[in-house]
Amino acid sequence: MKWANFLHIYQPAEQQKDILEAIVAQSYLPLFTHIKNNKKIRLTLNVTGSLLEILDKYGHREIIDILREVGKDGRLEFTGSAKYHAFLPFLSEQEIIRQIEINNETNRFYLGDSYKPQGFFPPEMGYTKKLVPIINQLGFTWIILDEIALGGEPGNVDYTKIYNIHDTQLSVFFRERRLSNLIMSAVARSAETLLEAIENNPTNDQYILTAMDGEIFGHHRPGLEKMLFEAWADPRFELLNISDLFNHYTKRESVELVDSTWASSKADIERGVQFLSWSDPENIIHTWQSKLVGLVTKEVYAMEKDNPQFENARKKLDLALASDHFWWASAKPWWSLEMIEDGAYRLLDTLRSIPNIKKETLDEASMLYEQIISNAFNWQRTGKIRDMMKSQGSLLRIPFKDRTIGVGGAEEGVYHAFISMMKELETTSAQRGEYEQAILWRDAIFKLENKLDIYDSVNAINLLRIKIPHEEVEKTIEQYKEKYRAIRGGQPEQRGG
């Protein structure tokens, strides 16, 4: 089975030294040392220029050396991106080009000839149509996006072919969302369980393409790197760089794409809020952040290039355009006062570094800064953040318990069938040492029993249908339904709607 695996590694340009050291020790060093020592592995990697610089700054040059070495023989394929992880759909064409070019410059400095990207990774897989001519112009041949970009919902991608964006020469590869999420959530905890999750693929000539943050392995999910190493060593997987796929798949299709990110849902896209985590129309902090970005950017652009302070102000703006402070202000569910303040301060500090800035401009920026910070503190103090997190996604589903036991009759058997299967999976997972998976099933049962099964990152009912063959699920459900028909059938008060 052909497997193209994409990892994205990034840390903010001013990440704390102790946090970076933990990530290096827990994730980067074991991950890339393993790749270096195992010649079978082929991988596509995005490493931002900002991360390379802080690895150098804090003395972790061994990571850079490994990346350069493995990249030389082509086993590690690098992609282009934005150096400071700016959210590209919100930037002007001029700024998008700059962020990509300074990333290329930094990657070439540290990685040398190993850095020869064919593909492009937009941060957060944030896609909008204006990116296409820019990426083409800069010499990239393909872009990676989430599968939801094709048609606005998962499940539309045919992984036996390669897609081109309509009326362009730019190819687009799609991250398989379900499989990527199963890996990231540690549901697939071994090569065997990963293969079980892939069994839904109807033909053997399909490739699989997963994409996720590299820090998940070992840092966010301690021990999960062992699953990756085991899967990479499994002879049933043929590991490929994304660009290798051109050599194996000849079928092509031209497609139109929708604006999206790898976090967008179908409902988000239908409501026109697919960039919700960075621009929520109901979030006034996002509005003020955007105004502050626009104000500061305008003033930096107005500077004369020969001004002695231009390069300093320009560098400050580059760092301030990172998407982190927008994301941490979303409160759906991500929230960090520290990151919100840091982003706002960087923008204000950029403005202050411009000589002879008008007082009214500085006053306006200071007011926006104060509004952002005071409202963020107020939201946290009054409990609004907790309410926003609870209300994430206003289209609530009916709890599974209400849709089964609440209906009564044979449908009550459906509820108990799923609970029984989940308990069996919990026990089996614990016996196999897959403790995160056992905890997942334990928590899923608790949520179903207490009607809390709304907006899980991986819905337990759908996940169970992945873990257990469809025929077995349906057989179990039918057995339980038959039992409840015999016990409770025919009673008018048990009729469902």
FIMAR-70469 format. One record per residue (C-alpha): x, y, z. Coordinates in steps of 0.5 Angstrom, whole numbers, padded with zeros to 4 digits, always signed. Layout:
N
XYZ
...
***
This chain:
497
+0000+0000+0000
+0003+0007-0002
+0003+0012+0004
+0005+0019+0003
+0006+0022+0010
+0007+0029+0011
+0009+0033+0017
+0009+0040+0019
+0014+0043+0024
+0013+0050+0027
+0015+0054+0033
+0014+0061+0034
+0020+0066+0033
+0020+0068+0040
+0019+0061+0043
+0021+0060+0050
+0028+0056+0051
+0025+0051+0056
+0019+0049+0051
+0023+0049+0045
+0028+0044+0049
+0023+0040+0051
+0020+0039+0044
+0027+0038+0041
+0028+0032+0046
+0021+0029+0046
+0020+0030+0039
+0025+0032+0034
+0031+0029+0036
+0028+0022+0036
+0023+0023+0030
+0029+0025+0026
+0034+0021+0028
+0030+0015+0027
+0029+0018+0020
+0036+0018+0019
+0038+0011+0021
+0032+0008+0017
+0033+0008+0009
+0027+0006+0008
+0023+0012+0010
+0021+0017+0005
+0017+0023+0008
+0015+0030+0006
+0016+0036+0011
+0015+0043+0012
+0020+0046+0017
+0019+0054+0018
+0024+0058+0017
+0023+0061+0024
+0024+0054+0027
+0030+0053+0024
+0033+0060+0026
+0031+0058+0034
+0034+0051+0033
+0040+0055+0031
+0040+0060+0036
+0039+0055+0042
+0044+0051+0040
+0040+0045+0037
+0044+0045+0030
+0044+0037+0030
+0037+0037+0028
+0038+0042+0022
+0044+0037+0020
+0040+0031+0020
+0035+0035+0016
+0040+0037+0011
+0043+0030+0011
+0037+0026+0010
+0035+0031+0005
+0041+0030+0000
+0039+0023-0002
+0032+0025-0003
+0029+0021+0002
+0026+0028+0006
+0023+0032+0001
+0022+0040+0004
+0016+0044+0002
+0015+0052+0001
+0011+0056+0006
+0011+0062+0010
+0017+0063+0015
+0013+0066+0021
+0006+0062+0020
+0002+0068+0017
-0005+0066+0015
-0004+0067+0008
-0012+0068+0006
-0012+0075+0010
-0005+0078+0007
-0004+0082+0000
-0001+0079-0006
+0005+0083-0004
+0006+0080+0003
+0004+0073+0001
+0010+0073-0004
+0015+0076+0002
+0013+0071+0007
+0014+0066+0002
+0021+0068-0001
+0024+0070+0006
+0022+0063+0008
+0025+0060+0002
+0031+0064+0004
+0032+0062+0011
+0031+0055+0009
+0036+0055+0003
+0041+0058+0008
+0040+0052+0013
+0039+0046+0009
+0043+0048+0003
+0042+0044-0004
+0037+0039+0000
+0032+0045+0000
+0029+0044-0007
+0021+0045-0006
+0016+0043-0011
+0011+0043-0007
+0007+0048-0002
+0004+0048+0005
+0000+0054+0006
+0000+0055+0014
-0007+0051+0017
-0008+0049+0010
-0011+0056+0009
-0013+0056+0002
-0017+0062-0002
-0017+0062-0010
-0012+0068-0010
-0006+0064-0007
-0006+0060-0014
-0003+0065-0019
+0002+0067-0013
+0004+0060-0012
+0005+0058-0019
+0009+0065-0020
+0014+0062-0015
+0015+0056-0019
+0012+0051-0014
+0008+0045-0018
+0003+0043-0013
+0000+0045-0006
-0003+0041-0001
-0010+0042+0002
-0015+0038+0007
-0020+0034+0003
-0025+0039+0005
-0023+0044+0000
-0026+0039-0006
-0033+0040-0006
-0034+0043+0001
-0034+0036+0005
-0030+0030+0006
-0030+0024+0002
-0030+0027-0005
-0023+0025-0006
-0021+0019-0011
-0014+0017-0009
-0013+0013-0015
-0011+0020-0019
-0008+0026-0018
-0012+0033-0019
-0010+0040-0022
-0013+0046-0020
-0018+0048-0026
-0015+0053-0031
-0008+0052-0028
-0002+0048-0028
-0002+0047-0021
-0003+0040-0018
-0007+0039-0011
-0006+0034-0006
-0011+0032-0001
-0010+0030+0006
-0014+0024+0008
-0018+0027+0014
-0021+0021+0017
-0014+0017+0017
-0010+0023+0019
-0015+0025+0025
-0014+0017+0028
-0007+0018+0028
-0007+0024+0031
-0012+0022+0037
-0008+0016+0038
-0014+0012+0036
-0009+0008+0031
-0004+0006+0036
+0000+0001+0032
+0001-0001+0025
-0004-0007+0026
-0009-0002+0028
-0007+0003+0023
-0008-0002+0017
-0015-0004+0020
-0017+0004+0020
-0015+0004+0012
-0019-0003+0011
-0025+0002+0008
-0020+0003+0002
-0024+0000-0004
-0018-0002-0008
-0011-0004-0008
-0009+0002-0013
-0011+0007-0008
-0005+0011-0004
-0006+0014+0002
-0004+0021+0004
-0004+0023+0012
-0002+0030+0014
-0001+0033+0021
+0004+0037+0026
+0010+0033+0027
+0010+0035+0035
+0004+0031+0036
+0009+0025+0036
+0013+0025+0043
+0011+0032+0045
+0003+0032+0045
+0002+0025+0045
+0008+0022+0049
+0010+0015+0046
+0006+0016+0039
+0012+0016+0035
+0013+0009+0037
+0007+0007+0033
+0010+0011+0027
+0016+0008+0027
+0013+0001+0027
+0008+0003+0021
+0014+0006+0017
+0018-0001+0018
+0012-0005+0016
+0013-0008+0009
+0006-0007+0008
+0007+0000+0007
+0011+0003+0001
+0013+0010+0004
+0013+0016-0001
+0015+0023-0002
+0009+0027-0004
+0012+0028-0011
+0014+0021-0012
+0006+0020-0013
+0007+0023-0020
+0011+0017-0022
+0006+0012-0020
-0001+0015-0022
-0003+0017-0029
-0010+0019-0028
-0011+0027-0028
-0018+0031-0026
-0019+0038-0026
-0022+0041-0020
-0025+0047-0017
-0024+0048-0010
-0027+0052-0004
-0024+0056+0001
-0022+0052+0007
-0017+0050+0012
-0015+0043+0015
-0020+0045+0021
-0026+0047+0017
-0032+0044+0018
-0038+0043+0012
-0042+0047+0017
-0037+0053+0017
-0036+0053+0009
-0044+0053+0008
-0044+0059+0013
-0038+0062+0010
-0034+0062+0016
-0029+0057+0014
-0024+0062+0017
-0027+0062+0024
-0021+0061+0028
-0018+0067+0025
-0024+0071+0023
-0030+0070+0027
-0035+0075+0025
-0038+0074+0033
-0031+0076+0036
-0030+0083+0037
-0023+0082+0039
-0021+0079+0032
-0024+0085+0029
-0019+0089+0033
-0014+0085+0032
-0015+0086+0024
-0015+0093+0025
-0009+0093+0028
-0005+0089+0023
-0008+0094+0017
-0006+0100+0021
+0001+0098+0022
+0002+0094+0016
+0000+0101+0012
+0005+0105+0016
+0011+0100+0015
+0009+0100+0007
+0009+0108+0007
+0016+0108+0010
+0022+0110+0005
+0026+0103+0004
+0033+0107+0005
+0030+0110+0012
+0035+0107+0017
+0030+0104+0021
+0026+0101+0015
+0029+0094+0016
+0028+0094+0024
+0021+0096+0023
+0020+0091+0017
+0023+0085+0021
+0018+0087+0027
+0012+0086+0022
+0014+0080+0020
+0014+0077+0026
+0008+0080+0028
+0004+0077+0022
+0004+0070+0025
-0003+0067+0026
-0002+0065+0033
-0005+0071+0037
-0011+0070+0032
-0012+0063+0033
-0011+0064+0041
-0016+0069+0041
-0022+0065+0038
-0024+0062+0044
-0027+0056+0040
-0024+0053+0044
-0017+0056+0044
-0015+0061+0048
-0009+0064+0051
-0009+0071+0054
-0001+0071+0054
-0001+0070+0046
-0006+0075+0045
-0003+0080+0049
+0004+0078+0045
+0001+0079+0038
-0002+0086+0040
+0004+0088+0043
+0009+0086+0037
+0004+0090+0033
+0004+0096+0037
+0012+0096+0038
+0013+0095+0031
+0009+0102+0030
+0013+0105+0035
+0019+0103+0032
+0017+0108+0026
+0021+0115+0026
+0016+0121+0027
+0010+0117+0027
+0004+0121+0027
+0001+0122+0034
-0006+0120+0032
-0004+0114+0029
+0000+0112+0035
-0006+0114+0039
-0011+0109+0035
-0006+0103+0035
-0005+0104+0043
-0013+0104+0043
-0014+0098+0039
-0008+0095+0044
-0012+0097+0050
-0019+0094+0047
-0016+0088+0045
-0013+0087+0052
-0018+0089+0057
-0024+0085+0053
-0019+0079+0053
-0019+0080+0061
-0026+0082+0062
-0028+0076+0058
-0024+0071+0062
-0026+0074+0069
-0034+0074+0067
-0034+0067+0064
-0035+0069+0057
-0030+0065+0055
-0033+0058+0058
-0039+0060+0055
-0036+0061+0048
-0033+0054+0048
-0039+0051+0050
-0043+0054+0045
-0038+0052+0039
-0042+0051+0033
-0049+0053+0035
-0052+0047+0031
-0053+0042+0036
-0054+0035+0035
-0059+0031+0039
-0055+0026+0044
-0055+0019+0041
-0059+0017+0048
-0065+0021+0046
-0065+0018+0039
-0065+0011+0041
-0067+0010+0048
-0071+0016+0048
-0075+0014+0042
-0076+0007+0045
-0078+0000+0042
-0073-0003+0038
-0069+0003+0038
-0067+0002+0045
-0063-0004+0043
-0059+0000+0038
-0056+0004+0044
-0055-0002+0048
-0051-0005+0042
-0047+0001+0041
-0045+0001+0049
-0044-0007+0049
-0039-0006+0043
-0035+0000+0046
-0034-0004+0052
-0031-0010+0048
-0027-0005+0045
-0025-0002+0051
-0023-0008+0054
-0019-0011+0048
-0015-0004+0047
-0013-0005+0055
-0011-0012+0054
-0007-0010+0048
-0003-0004+0052
-0007+0001+0047
-0009+0005+0053
-0010+0012+0050
-0015+0008+0046
-0018+0004+0052
-0019+0011+0055
-0022+0014+0049
-0028+0008+0049
-0029+0009+0056
-0030+0017+0055
-0034+0015+0049
-0039+0011+0054
-0039+0016+0059
-0041+0021+0054
-0046+0017+0051
-0049+0015+0058
-0049+0022+0060
-0052+0025+0053
-0045+0029+0052
-0044+0026+0045
-0044+0033+0042
-0038+0036+0037
-0033+0031+0039
-0026+0031+0035
-0028+0024+0033
-0035+0022+0034
-0035+0015+0037
-0041+0012+0033
-0037+0014+0027
-0031+0011+0030
-0034+0005+0032
-0036+0003+0025
-0029+0004+0023
-0026+0000+0028
-0031-0006+0027
-0033-0009+0020
-0040-0006+0018
-0043-0013+0017
-0041-0014+0024
-0044-0008+0027
-0050-0009+0023
-0051-0016+0026
-0050-0014+0033
-0055-0008+0032
-0060-0013+0029
-0059-0018+0035
-0060-0013+0040
-0066-0010+0036
-0069-0017+0036
-0069-0017+0043
-0072-0011+0045
-0078-0012+0040
-0079-0019+0043
-0079-0015+0050
-0083-0009+0049
-0085-0009+0042
-0093-0007+0040
-0094-0002+0046
-0097+0004+0043
-0093+0008+0049
-0086+0006+0046
-0088+0008+0038
-0082+0013+0036
-0083+0019+0031
***
